[in-house]
Amino acid sequence: MTELAQNLIDGLGRGSIYALLALGVAVVFGVMHLLNFAHGELITVGGYVALWTLGAGWSWYIVTPLIVLSAVLTSLAIERVAFSRVRGSSDFTLLLTSFGVHFVISAIFLLYVSASVKPFDRPSWVTNTYSVGPLNIEVYDTAVIAVTAITLIGTTLLLQRTMFGLSLRAAAADFDTARLMGVRSDTVIRGAFALSGLLAGIAGVFWLMRAGSISPSAGITPMLKGVLAALIGGLGSLRGAVIGGLVLGLAEVLLRSRLPDSVASLTEGVVFLLIALLFIFRPQGLVTVKHAVRV
Amino acid sequence: MFPRLGRDVGFPLAGCALLFAVFVAGGLIYQSFQGRAAERLVTVMLIDAIIVLGIQIYVGNTGVLSFGHIGFGAIAGYAFAVFAISPEEKLKRIPDAPFGLNEVVLNPVLAGAVAIGVTMIVALVVGIGLARSGAESGAVAATVITLALLFVTHEVARNWPDLTGGNRAGLTFKIGAALDSRLPIYLCLLGALILARLFAQSRSGKLAVAAREDNLAARAMGVNPLVQQTAALLISVIVVSVGSSLRVYENGSILPDNFFFSYTLLTLAMLIVGGRNSVTGALVGVAVMTVGREFARRLGQDGFEVFGLGLDAGPLDWVFRENLQTVFLGLAMLGFMIFRSDGLVGDWELDGWLWRRWNGRKSPERPEPLAEVAPVGLHAEVPHEGAILEVGDIVVDFGGFRALDGAGLSVAPDEVVGLIGPNGAGKTTLVNVITGMVEPAEGWFRLGERDLRTESSHEIARAGLLRTFQNLRLFGALTVRQNVDLASRVAARHRPGTHPSVDALVAEAGLWEVRDRRARELDYGSARRLELARAAAMAPSYLLLDEPTSGMSDAESDEMIRRIRHMAAAVDAGVLVIDHDLNFITGISDRIYVLDQGHVISVGTPDEVQADPAVRAAYLGTESDAQT
């Protein structure tokens, strides 16, 4: 029982980061029908910002907003340079464009920095834990869960209460109609990328705090988690993306602690397999979004 | 219908031989100038070409972006290595191999065959998954499944050292035992080329392309895209397995990272740059990217001095040079996606070009006009023996909105029935139900004795119900004639009896002059007529036409009425035609159903319906309310 509770808390912490990443992926998918394989690069960029600023002796309190800001700016820049040029192209083109962006950004860091993994200082409290009854809770997990909750509430308010949020949701439901109703596609798409960058930046801060290092290919894992979580939730559903992230986090932690030792090193593989099975039996993801196909 | 031997077999074979000759000759010439250093480069290029051709067979013909083919390659590569390397080597690397594998040794050809077999089994399972996930052109879920496959294979390869030698040791062949002649590579490359081209020209390949262009229209034409996609996947996996086995053999070893992200990027970039929809393009892409990468590598190695510019050192430190190849790849892929997403050659094929050159001068004669089999209309003297299409009590809910509320109708095989009603009355929904694209909450529909409710779209189409779409769905990349020809091929397989000639149908639709134009280039009226001809080519029992004259002028509309009746008579089909234009419907129909708010409010001859006060109320609203 204790172990289960412990797993749940660990899984929630991990899942919260995934949820933020997935939400960012889903927001962009909603407005552009683009599955953004370059989403993880936002964290890579933030990682190098952290490397340089921390190396210059700055404290995490200053570095944190810089990471978030760099993610937002990168997201907007990617949209401007690459994605705005393929708007309305076939899904195949969109998929490969985002894949190409992913490689170009990691190649830029390969070129101008180095292929090697560079460490930086983690905040001292990351590994601290405190006890509640029999449970050992990490300060880090607590912070992640709290910040994620606040971010999600903020995002919900943004989407529900503001004109921008309304346009974004309308565009996600039916982009063409939304445009006919006077939603400006430029504004809403850039807004979506900015929001996506903000969410990735917040997730990235925690991701980097735990990793304590950065390399040009560091973006692949968070990208994969975000994309998979968004798919588990049923792409196009923002609520589904959050649920998908939490489910993925919990599944990973539970599998790692429950699988026999001989298979435990293959946890990632087992998770992928489960996801493939999910798609086979429920191709639309956990949360169903009804798409009216006009014929 | 057998493939046309010249166009579908002879020319592709000749084209493949020519492509092969040019490709290999290019490599050999480069090699003769650069000496031994370039030998390996050319060998690697030949093997890359086999793998890229394998990927092309799936990605090109189905339009599904696959990251997983290098994952299949990893499976094949390991299977090959485990069976082919010597027992002494295995004892060193994988002493605890499961299933007693370290006892087994096969010669390379057999090991390759085993590798193909193992990979095919995995591909079959993945293929079912892809099919279930609704794989169609550009499908996101399908792409992620293939990405997951790539990661799973990599993960397993890294973490199952008993079988794979793990991440550091890997599996190696004894030095010197690896590939020492290029002959097998040449043979496999030629084979891969021929397989890829013949598949593209085969019935299965053409249907896969149709589904790539428009999945829904393909299903409405009786094509089951999942069968064609799975066929494409299996054939492509065979080629990838062969290429991967060769790659492992040539390399002399295999490590998990040999078949992972960077090789996926390389092979996809080659395919994209050359042109994913073309076999010629795949080879062009391999050549261009190999040359470009080699160029980038030497630029890194020697600095700019190669060009006598003497620009060295400075910002170009070793890191920069080391990674120029990666940058080149990423930029090439991104650049082509943004500026030329169909690659260098688009869907141009060498043999297609040769064929056009060969046949350019003789232009075929205009075909005889279609003869009417039986005049359509209630006034036919002998009652028709075909099955009656009957639909009843259909209820469809979209969320809270009831689109159809107990609607029903019947069409006899020799009549033209109109279905009319204001926008939103449920006309299109009713056709969607009859063709299996929307599942009704209640109701029944059958063709003669055959209950169609449980059947899927492509089965209903094969049963003889062929539809057109309100918002035109043609196979845009195919020519006018190919659009009709495809339908005719499906009909030949699934609809017994005689079929109208493809050329005659094209001419009948007024498209003879533009028969070799791509469907996506047609003007609106021609596109509508092509859709009609394509449906008629299936020799249907019933044609279901959804607003066939929308957007046409009155004169065009009258012309269309004549064509519809004539074509229906020529293929002996009953017609159900939908429109909201009362003049058009009364002009073409023998009988009319009037649909309003989801149910039939009136039925009868045009005169009867026009006189019906309920119809006037529905159509003219308040005015007739005032009259009553």
Contacts between the chains, C-beta under 8 A, distances in Angstrom:
chain1	res1	chain2	res2	distance
A	35	B	140	5.0
A	35	B	143	7.4
A	35	B	144	7.5
A	82	B	334	6.5
A	82	B	338	6.6
A	85	B	338	4.7
A	86	B	337	6.5
A	86	B	338	5.9
A	86	B	341	7.7
A	89	B	341	6.4
A	90	B	137	7.3
A	90	B	138	5.6
A	90	B	341	7.3
A	91	B	137	7.1
A	91	B	138	2.7
A	91	B	139	7.3
A	91	B	140	6.8
A	92	B	63	6.0
A	92	B	65	5.5
A	92	B	137	6.5
A	92	B	138	4.3
A	92	B	341	7.8
A	93	B	337	5.5
A	93	B	341	4.4
A	94	B	138	7.7
A	95	B	65	5.0
A	95	B	138	6.8
A	95	B	140	7.1
A	95	B	143	5.8
A	96	B	65	6.4
A	96	B	268	7.3
A	96	B	272	6.2
A	96	B	333	6.7
A	96	B	337	5.0
A	96	B	341	7.9
A	97	B	334	6.6
A	97	B	337	4.4
A	97	B	338	6.6
A	99	B	265	7.9
A	99	B	268	7.6
A	99	B	333	7.3
A	100	B	330	6.0
A	100	B	333	4.2
A	100	B	334	3.4
A	100	B	337	5.6
A	101	B	334	6.3
A	103	B	265	5.8
A	103	B	326	7.3
A	103	B	329	6.8
A	103	B	330	3.6
A	103	B	333	6.8
A	103	B	334	7.7
A	104	B	327	7.4
A	104	B	330	4.1
A	104	B	331	6.1
A	104	B	334	5.6
A	106	B	330	7.9
A	107	B	323	6.4
A	107	B	326	4.7
A	107	B	327	4.3
A	107	B	329	7.9
A	107	B	330	4.8
A	107	B	331	7.9
A	108	B	327	7.6
A	110	B	319	7.4
A	110	B	323	4.2
A	110	B	326	6.0
A	110	B	327	7.4
A	111	B	319	6.8
A	111	B	320	5.4
A	111	B	323	5.4
A	111	B	324	7.9
A	111	B	327	6.0
A	112	B	319	8.0
A	112	B	320	7.7
A	113	B	319	7.9
A	114	B	319	5.7
A	115	B	319	7.3
A	115	B	322	7.6
A	115	B	323	7.1
A	220	B	261	7.2
A	224	B	147	7.6
A	224	B	151	7.0
A	227	B	144	6.5
A	227	B	147	7.9
A	228	B	144	7.0
A	228	B	148	7.5
A	231	B	140	7.6
A	231	B	141	6.5
A	231	B	144	5.4
A	235	B	140	6.3
A	235	B	141	7.8
A	265	B	159	4.3
A	266	B	155	6.3
A	266	B	156	6.5
A	266	B	159	5.2
A	266	B	160	7.5
A	268	B	151	7.1
A	268	B	155	5.0
A	269	B	151	7.7
A	269	B	152	4.8
A	269	B	155	4.1
A	269	B	156	5.5
A	269	B	159	7.4
A	272	B	148	4.4
A	272	B	151	5.7
A	272	B	152	4.7
A	272	B	155	7.4
A	273	B	152	6.4
A	275	B	148	6.1
A	276	B	126	8.0
A	276	B	129	5.7
A	276	B	145	5.6
A	276	B	148	5.4
A	276	B	149	7.6
A	276	B	152	8.0
A	279	B	129	6.5
A	279	B	132	7.2
A	279	B	133	4.7
A	279	B	141	5.6
A	279	B	144	7.6
A	279	B	145	5.8
A	280	B	128	7.1
A	280	B	129	4.6
A	280	B	132	4.5
A	280	B	133	6.8
A	281	B	132	7.4
A	283	B	132	6.0
A	283	B	133	4.4
A	283	B	134	5.4
A	283	B	141	5.9
A	290	B	399	7.1
A	292	B	398	7.1
A	293	B	216	7.5
A	294	B	471	6.4
A	295	B	216	6.0
A	295	B	428	7.1
A	295	B	432	5.8
A	295	B	437	5.8
A	295	B	469	6.0
A	295	B	470	7.5
A	295	B	471	7.6
A	295	B	473	7.9
